[in-house]
Amino acid sequence: MASSSSSSSSSSINPQWKKYDVFISFRGADIRDGFLSHLYEALHRKQIFTFKDENLHRGEEISPALLKTIENSLLSLVIFSENYAFSPWCLDELVKILECQETTGQIVLPLFYGVDPSDVQDLTGRFGNALAQHKEKFKDCLEKVESWSRALKGTANISGWDSRIIKPESKLIDEIVNDVRKKINHSFLSVYDNDGLFGIDSRVKEVESLLCLESEDVRMVGIWGMPGIGKTTIADKVFNKIANKFQSQCFIANVREELEKRTPVQLRHEILGKLLGGENLDVGTPCTLRHSTKRRLQNTKALIVLDDVYGYLHLKELVEGWNLCGPGSRIIVTSKDKQVLEIVGCEKYIYKVEKLNDCESLQLFSLHAFKQTQPTNGYMRQLSERVISYTQGVPLALKVLGCSLYGKGVKEWESELKKLDTIPNKEIQGILRRSYDGLEDNEKSIFLDIACFFKGENKDRVKNILDCCGFFAERGIGRLLDKSLVTISKEKLGMHDLLQQMGKDIVCKENKKPRKRSRLWNAEDIYYILKTDKGAESVEAISLDLSKIRNIELCPSAFEKFYKLRLLKFYNPGSKEMKLHLPKGLNFLPNELRFLYWDQYPLKSLPSTFCPENLVELHMHSSQLEQLWNEDCLKNLKFVDLSNSKQLIRIPDMSQFPELEVIILRGCMSLVDFSWSSKYQSKITDLHFGKCSKIVSLPNSMCNPKFLKQLDFTDCVNLHGLPENLGDLESLEYLIATRSGIKRLPSSINQLKKLYFLICDGCEGLILPPFTGLASLVNLSLDGCGISEIPSNLGSLRSLDHLYLRGNNFRSIPTSIKQCSKLTTLVLSDCKRLQFLPELPSALQWLDAINCISLEFISRSFKQGYMNSWFLMDLSKCIKLDQSACSQLMECLLLKLQSIGQPEEQYLFNEHYQYPGKKVYPFPCSGIQVHYLI
C-alpha cells in the first residue's frame, strides 16, 4: 500500500441504491488499450459491475452524465498515470469523487501506475508540471485549479497500490480485484446488518462453523428448513461475507424454478462458465467433463451456492464431480428437503434453520408494519403480539403481514387479524404449499391427518393408526420430517401453526359443501351434518369438540352413510355434561374405523353390527358402557382407554388380542370380571387399574406378558395382594400400588431386574420381603405404610437414588443403608418412633427428618460422614435429639466453614427460620447450599 491513511466509509451509503459497483477514473491515452483492458476484464469476471467512460451513450452531454455516474457508483478507482493530471476532465472527475466520498461515504482507492506517489502528494514531477500548466491556462479561474490541487493531495493520502512495487501486472490486478470485491462485500454486509435481518448473525455463525473455512477439504454444507424460514437469506448473507476468500464464486438462486425452464446440464454449464470465466465454455459432454475443464477446476478455489433445490437427482447432476474443485472449495445448498442434502453426502454438515424468537419477530414485523423496530403505541403492540403468536417466528409471514398492515388503521388491523383465524393469507400459503405439492399421495394424506387431528399426539401411536389405513406411516412421516412439514419433540408430533392452517385450507377447498370433504373438524359443520342425518360419503375423519355445540339427539342410523370414515373423535374437554344423546340407540358404526374416540358414550354397549377388526385405538372416557364386545378378531387393536366408565362390569380377555399394548381402566369402579388367559403371547406393555375398587384379586396368568412395563393399582382398596409369580414380569419397570389394599409384597418381586419405580404409599400394614434383587430400582416410596421394620439388607439396593419413608413406625434404619452408594434423597419426616440415625451414604444430598420426635441419637460415623460430605439436612422438631449430638453437629458445621476460609459469622442467621430453641445455619459451598437445623 502506498500510504497509511484510508478512505472513510459513511453509514449513509446504501449499495442497493447504486447503479455501478466501480467507477474507474483514468487517462485513456496512457492505459486504455493495455493495463486498463486487463483490469476491466478481471473485474467483469468477478461479476463486479464496472463503469468506463466509453459506456456513455453517444450524443449524451458527457460532463453532467458522467458526474451522475460517479454519484451512482459504490467505489471509485483512481488510476494516476503519467499524464493523468494534464487532463482537466480527469481532475474534474477527481474533485467529484472526493465530494462523493465526503457526502455519501463513497469508497475511494488510488492506483499509482508508473508514477511516484510522492509526486502526486507533493505536486512535483509530472504532476507539478501539469498544475503549473493549468494555472497558466486558467488564469481567470484559479479556484478551480486550487480545487484540483486539493483533490490530488487528498487522494494521494489514501491507501492504495504502487505498480512499481507490486509486480508482475497480473499480480497487481489480482490484488486490486480482490480488495475491491472485499470492500464492496463489506459495504453490502454493513447495510444488511441494518436492513431488517434480525437474528441473522447467530445463524450465519452456525453455518460458518460448518463450512470450517480453515480446512482444505472440498465440503458441501446444507441449509435446511420449512418454507419461508429464511434459508435463502442466510445463504445470501454467508455468500457475501465469505466470497472474497475464494478465487471464483457462483450463486444460483431459485434452482427449482430454473430447472423448470432448462435442463440440469444447461444449468451445470452455466455454473462452470461463471467459475471458469467463459460464457460459452466448452465443458464436455453431459456426463463427462473435458480434461482441460477438470484441470482448471482443480486449480480453482470455488464458492458455489445452489438455492432452493428440491430433487436429489437434479442436485446430483448439478454437483456431481465437484470434489474436483480446488482445495478449500465450498458448496452451499439450501433445501426444504433434508433427504436431498443427505443423499449427496452432506449429512454431517446440515444446518437446520430455527424460527425467530419473539423479540426478533417483533422487530422484523414492526420494521415492515411501522417502518421502525417497535410498535408505535401500547395497543398496536398488543395487536402486533397477536401477529407474532400467529406467525410463530417465520420471517416470510412476518414480512408479508407487516407489509399488508402498513399504514392501516386500528379497525383494519382488527379485521385482518380476525380474518386470519379462518382465512389464511394467500401469499404465505402459496409459498408454504410448494412442499406439500411435491408429496406422494399417501404422504399428503398423512400430512392432512396430522394437521387436522394428530398434532400433539404420540408419534408411535399415530404411526400404528396410519399404517392400518394403508399409508406406510414410517416412511411417510420420515418424508414429512425431511421436508420440515412436521416435527417430533418428546415423542410427540408437531407442526407449525401456519402449516396446520394450510392443511386445513387444502381440505376446505376440496368442496364448498362440508359433507363432501375428506375431513371435518368445524363444530358447526359437523353439528349440521349429524342433525340433518344426510350422511357424508366422502368424509374419512371427524373431530368434534363437544363443548362447542348444543345438545343433540342422534338417530340410530346417524353413521350409516359414512362409508369411508376412518377416524372418529368426539371429545369434551373440561366438561362432564353429556352433549350427544342416542335415545333410540345406535344401529351402525363404520367397519372402516381405525380410531374411535367418544367421550361420554351414552349406551351400554357398542352396536352389535359393528365389526372392529380394523380398529387400532378405542377411547371411551366416562362412558355408560357395561361391557365390551366378545370379539376375538381384533387383530389390529393396540390401545384401549375406558377410564371412568363407572358402569363397566366386565371386559373380554384382553390377552387374546395379539397387538394390544395399552389398557387403561382407571376409575372403572364397577369392574369385577377381569380374566386373563395364559395361552396367548401378549404384547401388552401398560396396565392401569387405578380406582377399580371392586377388583379383589389378580390371576397368576396376568404375569405371563413378557413386555409388560407398567402396572398401576392406585386406590384399588379391595386388592389385598399381588400374584405370587409377579417376578415373572421380566420387563416390568414401574409398579404403583398407592393407597391400595395390598398388605404384602411377594418375595418374587426380587426377580424384577428392570424394576425402576416401586411406589406403595399409603398401603397400611404393608410387610416387606427381604431385598435380594431389584438391581435397577431407583425410586422406592413407602410413605404412610405403618412399616415397623425395614429389611436389614436394604443396602443391597445399589441403584437406589430416592427413598421415601415418611410416617412409618420403625425405630431405626439398617446400618446397611450406607451401601446404597447412589442414594441422594432420604425422607424420614413424621417417623415418630425413629430413635437412631446410622452413617448415611456419601452421595446423599438431602435428608428430611422433620418431626421425628423420638430421635435421640446419631451415630458417631454419621457425624463423621457429615463432616466429609455436603448435604441439605432438616432436623427441625426433633425435640429429643441429644444435646451432645447437636453440639457435635454444630462443631462439624463450623469446621466446614473454616475449611474454606470463610468467617462463619457472615453465614449465621439469628432472625430467619426460628424454632423453639433452634436456629438455621446455611452453608454455601461451590454453589451448593447446605441447611443445618438444630
PEZI-V889843 format. One line per field, one symbol per residue. ss: DSSP state (A for helix, B for strand, O for the rest). psi: psi as a letter, one per 40 degrees, with the letter a starting at -180 (. if undefined). A space follows every 10 residues. Layout:
ss->???
psi->???
//
This chain:
ss->OOOOOOOOOO OOOOAAAOOB BBBBBOOAAA AOOOAAAAAA AAAAAOOOOB BOAAAOOOOO OAAAAAAAAA AOBBBBBBBB OOOAAAOAAA AAAAAAAAAA AAAAOOBBBB BBOOOOAAAA AAOOAAAAAA AAAAAAAOAA AAAAAAAAAA AAAAAAOOOO BBOOOOOOAA AAAAAAAAAA AAAAAAAAAA AAOOOOOOOA AAAAAAAAAA AOOOOOOOBB BBBBOOOOOO AAAAAAAAAA AAAAAOOBBB BBOOAAAAAA AOOAAAAAAA AAAAAAOOOO OOOBOOOOBO AAAAAAAAOO OBBBBBOOOO OAAAAAAAAO OAAAOOOOOB BBBBBOOAAA AAAOOOOOOB BBOOOOOAAA AAAAAAAAAO OOOOOOOAAA AAAAAAAAAA AOOOAAAAAA AAAAAOOOOA AAAAAAAAAA OOOOOAAAAA AAAAAAAOOO AAAAAAAAAA AAAAOOOBAA AAAAAAAAOO OOAAAAAAAA AAOOOOBBBO OBBBOOAAAA AAAAAAAAOO OOOAAAOOBB OOAAAAAAAA AAOOOOOOOO BBBBBAAAOO OBBOOOOOOO OOOOOOBBBB BOOOOOOOOB BOOOOOOOOO OOOOBBBBOO OOOOOOOOOO OAAAOOBBBO OOOOOOBOOO OOOOOOOOBB BOOOOOOOOB OOOAAAOOOO OBBBOOOOOO OOBOOOOOOO OOOOOBBBOO OOOOOOOOOA AAAOOOOOOB BBOOOOOOOO OOOOOAAAOO OOOBBBOOOO OOOBOOAAAA AOOOOOBBBO OOOOOOBOOO OOOOOOOOBB BOOOOOOOOO OAAAAAOOOO OBBBOOOOOO OBOOAAAAAO OOOOBBBOOO OOOOOBBOOO OOOOOBBBOO OOOOOOBBOA AAAAAAAOOO OBBBOOOOOO OOAAAAAAAA AAAAAAAAAO OOOAAAABOO OOOOBOOBOB BBBBBOOBBB BBBO
psi->ididiihihi eehhdeehdi dhhhhihddd edecdddddd dddddefhhh hideeiiiei hddddddddd dfidhhhhhh adedeehddd dddddddddd dddefihhhi hgheihdddd defiaddddd dddddddfde fddddddddd ddddddehha iheedhiadd dddddddddd dddddddddd dddffeghed dddddddddd dgedieihih hihiiiieef dddddddddd dedeeidiih hhifddddee diiddddddd dddddefhdf hheaiddhii ddddddddeh hihhhhhfhe hdddddddeh eeeeiiheih hhhhiehddd dddeefdefh hhhiiiiddd ddddddddde fieiididdd dddddddddd dfehdddddd ddddeheiid dddddddddd ddhihddddd ddeddddeii dddddddddd dddeheihdd dddddddeef egdddddddd ddefdiihhf eihihidddd dddddddded idhdeeidih ehdddddddd defeigdehd ihhhhdeeii ihhiideded egdehdhhhh igheiehhdh igdeahdhih eehdhhhghf heieiihdeh hfdehdhhhg hfiehdiiif iefgeehdhh hfifgeehdi iiheeehdeh dhhhfhegee hdhhihieei giehdhhhfh fgeehdihid eeedheehdh hhfhfgdehe iiidfdeege ehdhhhfhfi ehehhidede egeehdhhhf heghehhiii hebfdehdhh hfhfefhehh hdfdeegeeh dhhhfifiei dihheeddeg eehdhhheie geehdhhahi ieehdhhhfh fgeehdihid dddddddeih ihhhfiegee hhdddddddd ddddddddde fhhddeehhe difhiheiih hihhhfehhh hhh.
//
